[in-house]
């Protein structure tokens, strides 16, 4: 089996490419799949990692055909960018078709819904296209000419990372091509970690400093507990993640810094920036918060549970598919920082219950969200399409 993998980014911004790299590694090493990767830039951390594992890659300039930003006074320019991106990808696909037409590719596999260049290449090569959708998009994104219906029309299989995301797609297109495959997380196994309470409770929240991740909600919850003197223990909120380079989102990080300063929480809230080894810092944590407004799946949720942490997450998006409320973690009402504060207090009020929930969460991830299970399901999708292709040729 030989496939072309198309990615939207040459770096590891967010979890999409981290998941993809793990998928590629297992496809090559465990299933003997021959992989070549198409990237939008000739230099990047993903390029370097592919070199390390000996996977071929090629680059071409493209930047996606959708925009998640709207109503910021630049809609006309964004519409132009989306349209230009569409034609760039059409042209690049024709150029790349000539490059790939004699390589004997069986499939094109696109990671994320941002680029459509993979679908165009598959169309020109007359081979199946599989798209792996890992994001909801914003409330009113600009999909341009890469709408739900276009994805359906130009794809043979649509992999969705949560039931919540599938429900969204089912509103717009038939469900016959869609399949839910929960993300797997590649994690160095170190066993369940016993933890005991002391006078200091370390809490963390991991993710880019953007409004969708709702770090402000975590700050408000900590402030509510401290200002109302609801516990004698000292709480430290560790915010792990950096602000995106894109200027239209930089304001959010500044808002968080200012809020912490105005609330007098500088001794209780620590901004760590981006940390390459989150596994190590999680070793000193007690609780992890997932405050995202609507997480499509929740890679960080699984990572936290695999790190033996007590996880408190929102009751929206794909998070309830990972956390069984009160059993493997705890859910709170998204947008309600007082409910979040109460769930934190609940966690630190009963050490036995705290440890039971942590252990359940750890075991649940071992059973349900492993990389090996994830890649096998993806490989099975490819295999089913390969069998159908052979039948069509007979």
Secondary structure as GFF3:
##gff-version 3
##sequence-region A 1 394
A	DSSP	beta_strand	2	6	.	.	.	ID=ss1
A	DSSP	alpha_helix	16	31	.	.	.	ID=ss2
A	DSSP	beta_strand	34	39	.	.	.	ID=ss3
A	DSSP	alpha_helix	45	52	.	.	.	ID=ss4
A	DSSP	beta_strand	56	59	.	.	.	ID=ss5
A	DSSP	alpha_helix	75	100	.	.	.	ID=ss6
A	DSSP	beta_strand	107	111	.	.	.	ID=ss7
A	DSSP	alpha_helix	117	125	.	.	.	ID=ss8
A	DSSP	beta_strand	128	133	.	.	.	ID=ss9
A	DSSP	alpha_helix	148	153	.	.	.	ID=ss10
A	DSSP	beta_strand	157	160	.	.	.	ID=ss11
A	DSSP	alpha_helix	163	170	.	.	.	ID=ss12
A	DSSP	beta_strand	178	180	.	.	.	ID=ss13
A	DSSP	beta_strand	200	206	.	.	.	ID=ss14
A	DSSP	three_ten_helix	211	213	.	.	.	ID=ss15
A	DSSP	alpha_helix	215	227	.	.	.	ID=ss16
A	DSSP	beta_strand	234	240	.	.	.	ID=ss17
A	DSSP	three_ten_helix	247	249	.	.	.	ID=ss18
A	DSSP	alpha_helix	250	262	.	.	.	ID=ss19
A	DSSP	beta_strand	269	273	.	.	.	ID=ss20
A	DSSP	alpha_helix	278	282	.	.	.	ID=ss21
A	DSSP	beta_strand	287	290	.	.	.	ID=ss22
A	DSSP	alpha_helix	299	306	.	.	.	ID=ss23
A	DSSP	beta_strand	310	314	.	.	.	ID=ss24
A	DSSP	alpha_helix	319	322	.	.	.	ID=ss25
A	DSSP	beta_strand	330	332	.	.	.	ID=ss26
A	DSSP	alpha_helix	337	347	.	.	.	ID=ss27
A	DSSP	alpha_helix	351	368	.	.	.	ID=ss28
A	DSSP	alpha_helix	371	393	.	.	.	ID=ss29
###
